[in-house]
Amino acid sequence: MLQAVLALDKKYRIPIHLHYYEGYSIQEIADILQAKPATVGTWLARGRMLLKEKIGGAEDEAFSI
């Protein structure tokens, strides 16, 4: 899983890492990256989608790292 995360574009990799590996909230990540919380949420959603495409899995399964 870590290899797939590291292969993401940094726009998605950094929020995914901060949220799932470091435990930061979306608001905290927004503050760190100087972005809007909605933008961070979009980056996380798109990053999860890209990871699902890379590692496979059913679309209706809950995603977890």
For each residue, the residues with C-beta under 8 A, 3 or more apart:
1: 4 5 51 55 65
2: 5 6
3: 6 7
4: 1 7 8 51 54 55
5: 1 2 8 13 16 17 51 65
6: 2 3 13
7: 3 4 54
8: 4 5 12 13 16 47 50 51
9: 12 13
10: 13 14
11: 14 15 43
12: 8 9 15 16 43 44 46 47 50
13: 5 6 8 9 10 16 17 47
14: 10 11 17 18 33
15: 11 12 18 19 29 33 40 43 44 47
16: 5 8 12 13 19 20 21 44 47 48 51 65
17: 5 13 14 20 21 22
18: 14 15 21 22 24 28 29 32
19: 15 16 22 23 24 25 26 29 44
20: 16 17 65
21: 16 17 18 65
22: 17 18 19
23: 19
24: 18 19 28 29 32
25: 19 28 29
26: 19 29 30 37 40 41 44
27: 30 31 37
28: 18 24 25 31 32
29: 15 18 19 24 25 26 32 33 35 40
30: 26 27 33 34 35 36 37 39 40
31: 27 28 34
32: 18 24 28 29
33: 14 15 29 30 40
34: 30 31
35: 29 30 39 40
36: 30 39 40
37: 26 27 30 40 41
38: 41 42
39: 30 35 36 42 43
40: 15 26 29 30 33 35 36 37 43 44
41: 26 37 38 44 45
42: 38 39 45 46
43: 11 12 15 39 40 46 47
44: 12 15 16 19 26 40 41 47 48
45: 41 42 48 49
46: 12 42 43 49 50
47: 8 12 13 15 16 43 44 50 51
48: 16 44 45 51 52 63
49: 45 46 52 53
50: 8 12 46 47 53 54
51: 1 4 5 8 16 47 48 54 55 63
52: 48 49 55 56 57 59 63
53: 49 50 56
54: 4 7 50 51
55: 1 4 51 52
56: 52 53
57: 52 61 63
58: 61
59: 52
60:
61: 57 58
62:
63: 48 51 52 57
64:
65: 1 5 16 20 21
